Amino acid sequence: MKHIIYFALCIILITGCGGTQQPDGFPSGLAPVEIKLLNQGKPIEKAGVLLVSEQQTKHRVAGNTDETGTVKLETAINNYSKIGVPAGTYQVLVLVQLQPTLADLTPDEASNKSEAEIKQYRDKQDKEREGLRKQIGVPLAWEDAAKTPVKLTIPSGGESFTIDVSDTKTFVQ
């Protein structure tokens, strides 16, 4: 269930970036941060990357990898976002993304479907996600902030990181 919440946060960040007025509590001094995500040296495409701060914050930091496995992270509160990341220490989550299915319907849309049908589609999506996770080699632990094996310290000037999910001991900061 946690991976669905984190995935939803990534989707909200990417699709809900239309706000124009900076909200109260939005962090200042965002630094450019880019992560290249690999598995055995090969880029991981279309993965959601979420950084979870060690401090309780109102903002979220996320983005999606492109065909080169690269993500430029954005910080957001509600529908307002900016490219960059506040300095600090973060756990790195990697979320496998699927095309939206019935499991992603709004409550109004889902009200026209039976509980059994919704459960069937959610179960199907979970199986598809597991198959995709195995195909690209992202372990389930990477979707859980308590289990992810990688923490990054983001300096105030920003940085680029390369992380290979197959060998977390040798990722480059």
N, C-alpha and C positions, 0 to 999 in steps of 0.2 A: 504494500500500500504506500510505503514511503516513497518508492520510486515513481509512483504515479503523481504524488504531490510535487516532488522535485521536477518532474517532467513538465507538469502544469506551470510551475514557476518559470521554467525556460520559455515555454510557449507564450506566457503572458509578457515576459520581457521582450521577446522578439516581435510579437504582434501588437502589443499595447504601447507603442512608443510614440504616441501622438500628443502628449501633453506639452504645453508651452511654458507654464509657470512653474518654477522650481519650488517644490514643496518644502515646508518647514522640516528641518532635520536631515535634509539631503546633504551628504558628506561633501566637504570642499577638498580641493587639492587632489583630484583624481589623477592617477598616473597611468600611462598607456601600458597595458599588459597583453601579451600575446602568448598563447600556448599552442605548441605543435604536438598533437596527440598521435602516437604511433602504436602499432602492435608488431613486434619483431621487425622494426624498421619501416613498416609500411603504414601509410596514412590511414587514419580512421575517419571516414566521411560521415556526415550527417549524425554526429553524436552531440548531445547536449552536454555542456560543461557548466557546472555550478560550483561556485566557491562559497563555502559556509564559514563565516567568521567565527572566531573563538569567543568574541564578545556578542552579546545580544544587540542586534541592530534592526532598524526598521527597513533598511535597504537590502537588496539582493544583487548578487553579481553573477552574471551568466552570459552564455552565448552558444552558438552552434558551430561545429567544425565545417569547413568547406571541403572541396575535393582534395586539397593538399593536407588535410588533417589540422588545419590552422583555425584558431578561433581568436577573435579580438573581443575581449570581454567588455561588457557594459554594466554599469551600476544603475539600478532603478528603484524608485518608490512609486507604487501605483502605476500610473500611465506615463510617468516622466522618467526619462533615462538619458544618460550621457555615456559616451565611450570613456573607459578608464575605470580604475579600481582604487579605492582608498588604501593607503598603506596599512599593513597588518598581517596577521597570520591566519591562513585559511586551510580548511580541508578541501580536497579536490574530489568532486563527484563527477562521474561520467555516466550519462543516461542514454540508453539505447532508444532511438526514436522510431516510431511506426507511423504510417499514414493514419489519420483519424478514422475511427470505426464507430460502431454503435455505442461502444463503451464510453466514447467521448461526447455523447449527445448532451445537450442542455437538459435541465429538468423538464421543460415544456416539451421538447422533442421526445424525451424518454417516456413521458406520460402516455404516449400512444403505443408503447411497446409493453409486452408482458414482462414480469420479473424474470421468468424463465428465459425469455429471449435475450434480455439484457445480460443475465448471468452467462448465457452461452457465448455471447459476443465478447464479454470481458475475459472469460476463460480462454477463448480463442486468441485474443490479443496477448494475454500473458504467455501462451505457448509460442506465439510468433515472436514476441520480444525475447524469450529465452533462446529460441533458435537463432535469432539475429545476434544476440549477445555471444553465443557460442561461435557463430560464423566469424564475427569480427574480433573475438577473443577478449571481450571485456568481462571480467569476473563480476558476479553479483555484488560482491563487497564494495565495489566502486560506486554503487547507488545508495549507500548507507553512510551517513556522516560518522557514525560510531565505528564503522569497520574499514573505511577507505584507508589504504596504506600510504597515502601521500598528503603531506602538508606543505604548503608554500608560504614563505614569508615575502610579502610584496614590499619592496622599499619605496620610499616617497618619490623616487625618480622613475619608477616603473621598471619593467624587465621583460625579457622573452625567456620562455621555458620550453624545453622539449621533454616530454614524458612518454616513455614506452611502457604500456600497461603490462607487457610480458616480463619486464625487469625493472621493478620499482626501486631497486637498490642503486641503479645507475642513471636515474633521470638527471638531466642537466639543468641546473638553475642559472 
